[in-house]
Amino acid sequence: MIIEMRTYTLQPGTLAEVEKRFGEALPIREKHSKLAAFWHTEVGPLNQIIHVWAYDSFEQRLAVRGAAMKEPGWPPPIREYVTAMQNEIFLPAPFSPPLEPRQVGPLFEIRQYTLTGGAIPGLIERWSEKIEGRQKFSPLVGAWHSEIGALNKWVHIWAYKDANERFSARAAAAATGQWPARNPPGVVIRQENAFVMPSAFSPIR
């Protein structure tokens, strides 16, 4: 499986209209493959939408996108509001849950780490030993590493009911002494996070 995460930066004040237009056009796109998730940023880089698609392979992605682009009404008419676009392809870690519709939010934290070259396999091994215990405190939505786009990137996404649950879950996990899965010094060279909220049509919400 491959996972495509597309991040669009919007003009301020246009989010509601963009989500409306995207949601109206989505049934046309979903004739070919289903949307996995659609979020907008609440804390972090503002005025961004993030839509996530899962494919069986690169070949399927190309075929699906090619067929969708031939459909009248797709892509949605939002170009006038988009100021920047970013596209990344990720591979899921062995313990990453399937991207299936579920209600586990509505607050999602997207944490993105940039690692030194060659460090992803070791991180996955360390996480594999401890991730089950961490998920006792809050659901893991995804754990992916980059294949195309920014390289050596590790993305993990967690779901919470609200910000209070996020703080309490992280504190409880840390209190076990088993989390976080510690990395050797110098392995992680950059960290970012954002809180995002789902659109009304997001399958993961």
Secondary structure, DSSP 8 states (H G I E B T S, - for coil): -EEEEEEEEE-TT-HHHHHHHHHHHHHHHTTTS-EEEEEEEEESSSSEEEEEEEES-HHHHHHHHHHHHTSTT-S-S-GGGEEEEEEEEEEE-TT------B---SEEEEEEEEE-TT-HHHHHHHHHHHHHHHTTTS-EEEEEEEEESSSSEEEEEEEESSHHHHHHHHHHHHHTT--S----TTSEEEEEEEEEEE-TT-SB-
